[in-house]
Amino acid sequence: MNATNRALNRVALVVTGLALLVLGVATVLVQTVPWAADRWQDAARGALGDLGADASHEASAMAWAWVLGGAVLLGVLALVVLSGLGGGGVGTVVEDDGSAAGLPGVVRVDAAAAQHALSSAVGALPAVASLAVDVYRVRGRRALRIRVRPRKGASPREITTRVEEIVADLDVLLGGPLPVLLEIARGGAGSSRPDRVR
């Protein structure tokens, strides 16, 4: 439930995984195969020779400039990726500065209050074995995720209806509707039923 680009996540994971795989295989080859160790030493001398103490001043300055430039570029890319991460848990479920009604002051409802209210109301249902309530920011709006694990034999339709009624009551208390993802997990252990998302 976040706005992070899923394709970008997958590409980053694949590239990182492939890079780590190549690095691992190269490490094993260098440690076990003599010709691989010789080639590694020759490549390292050629690539890193200008960074050593024996290199000329001009070559060393240029090599270190490339290293530092690469480090800065990686840092900027990391900041861009981190700033683009969407969603994530938030601490408030409602925040209103009163500007729409022309009233002074700010009203904030803590996420823990909504979580506690929903946990108490939904958790009291006889068909619910356990649940988790989280608050996220999705595309600039706050949203709730309610994950319910029903008791064996409980009706998902009945749970959905009751949770919708409880969420409607919460919307009235908060002064407006909140987007809600209701996830009904599999029943008891060993159940082959798929999770349901409403």
Disulfide bonds with the S-S distance in Angstrom:
none
